Amino acid sequence: MTGVEWLVEAFDCDPVALRDQGRLEELLAAMSLDLPLHPVRPALWHRFPGEGGITGLCLLAESHFACHTFPEHRSMTINLFCCKPRPEWDFQDQLSRRFEAGLVTVRRLERDYAMAGALA
C-alpha cells in the first residue's frame, strides 16, 4: 500500500478571502471532485473571533484534509493525506485564483508502507 501527502503553504493571500469559510468549502469541494476524495462526514470549521482566521478539518475515506488560515500573516496551510495514489492537483493555480496567493509552495511526500515491513 502506498499513499501521498501534500503539505501546502500559500503566502501573500487576500486577508478577506482567508476569513471566508465559503471559499474554503468551495476549495474542498473542488479537490474532492478532481482527485476524487470522499468525505466521511461534512467538514468541521472553526472561525476565530474578530480578524482571526479559520481552521478546517475533514475526515476522508482516503484519510484527511486540514487547513488553517492566518489573515494577519496573509497566509494559509493545507495538509492533504491520501492512503492511495492520487493525480497531481494544481494547488498554485487554485490558491492563486481563490485566495489571490502570490506564492504557493507544495511538498509532496510519498508514503510507502511496504518499506516499513522491509525495515522491521
Buried (B, 14 or more C-beta within 10 A) or exposed (E): EEBBBBBBBBBBBBBEBBBBBEBBBEBBEEBBEEBEBEBEEEBEBEEBEEEBBBBBBBBBEBBBBBBBBBBEEBBBBBBBBBBEEBEEBEBBEBBBEBBBBEEBEBEEEEBEEEEEEEEE
